[in-house]
Amino acid sequence: MGEIVSKDLNKNIETLKTIFKDCDDISYRFIEIGSNHKTQASLVFHDGLIDKHLISEYAIQILLTTSDDEGFDLTSFKSNLLDTLAKEAIAIPGVEEEEDIDKIVDAVLSGETALLVDRADKGLILSSRGWATRGIGEPQTETVVRGPRDGFSETLKINATLVRRRIRDPKLKVKNMQIGRRSKTDISLMYIEDIVDEKLLGEVKKRLDDIDIDAIIDSSMLEHLIEDNYLSPFPQIENTERPDTVAASLYEGRVAILVDNTPFALIVPATIGTVLQSSEDYYSRWTITTIIRLLRIIAGFLATLSPALYIAITSFHPGLIPTRLTYYVAASRINVPFPAVVEAFLMEITIELLRESGTRISGPIGTTIGIVGGLIIGQAAVEAGIVSPLMIIIVAITTIAAFALPSYELASGLRVCRFIFMILAAILGLYGVMLGIIIMSTHMIRLNSFGIPFLSPYTGLGLEEGDLKDTLVKAPLQKLQLRPTFTFPKNKRRMKKR
């Protein structure tokens, strides 16, 4: 514990002014309590982080109008003064006593108001957070045709409330903590007590407690600090803007981490099955969802291997394609001055540049740049004889397939692997592609997310519990009676047998 509150109000104010030196956004409001025996007091707050109406109406006004004749004697307060004010005068719901100056400073910087009273050896922390917030809107990265439209915002309390609305169970626990020596970013750990595995929960808490860093600006920084393998291109922690996705994950026995100042929640553990799923899968009919999930698997292979297969077949193994198609490919490449690998890299890099430029420019202008730029550059490149028409088709299919994946992090990881496969294909042909597949598969098999195999339930777990009913395919809801076993839930059954 650092310096404690003194009974001398002036000394406390001087201490705070020293700590907040050159912090002109910190305000000090001096008042006198009582009519007959006036007691000096001061409220300390950050002008832009508090709800001014709340403090003015239910704290300052009440303290200014408090009289000795209203049921208590100010001269006999001494050590009970703060307790009397908190219980009989101040009408703000959240009031806590605090004697540590450092904690009072943290509270003020978090949007709370500190009340210091002369002759009191403690201060009161008044709950007064009321900064400007963005309203609840539709998630930008996870749009759905059917399903809830509300998404997380940058305010932690609002985000936790959105999840609580969907889980009206006292077993839903919310543990608050702060991470970051300077930022002191608020974190909420959410789990359902009688479902979550204690070993998983303990591991999450341990990794969070071990973090020692100046600041956590966004949930992505926290994700990078607690994931199992930071060298892997694949996501080991799921992130989402959707409260319904967080609620569904908690019902499965997983753990959610909400971070203040970011609209993205983290969910652990993550597997290849969870990152390939979309929240809309559970709002559509199971037959449609099954087809869509199979299409996503195909899209993953196309996004990773299409350019590499084009390079390998045209450069090393043209005999694998039909003869008439071989003639067409040869005719389309007759005026192209570059080998297939250079042609593929030129177009892939161009597409990546268009993708990045479209991302950085928001709104319809970014979309226009991506579409028009791709059409114009593609057509001009073909007419100039720099690339073949077939290469344009391959790149277009690859890009569309990458956008079909619901997880942006997974798609980004496959983009990195795509260039590695292209290099291997240019050196060894199809043998290089197969070598890359073996290496990537081995890496994914060894990859864990908080001790859970990333390829669960395909590796490390049996299939007797019916895990495959909600992975590659989706069984009817009536058949999903058990929770997934990869989280080792305490309560395995979520639906009565029918």
Helices and strands as residue ranges (DSSP letters): H 9-19, E 26-33, E 39-46, H 52-55, I 56-60, H 61-65, G 68-70, G 74-76, G 78-80, H 81-84, I 85-89, E 95-98, H 101-109, E 113-117, E 123-126, H 156-166, E 172-179, E 185-192, H 198-209, H 219-226, E 238-240, H 243-251, E 255-259, E 265-268, H 272-275, G 279-282, H 286-315, G 318-320, H 323-332, H 340-360, H 364-383, H 389-403, H 408-428, H 430-446, E 448-449, E 452-453, G 467-469, G 477-479, G 485-487
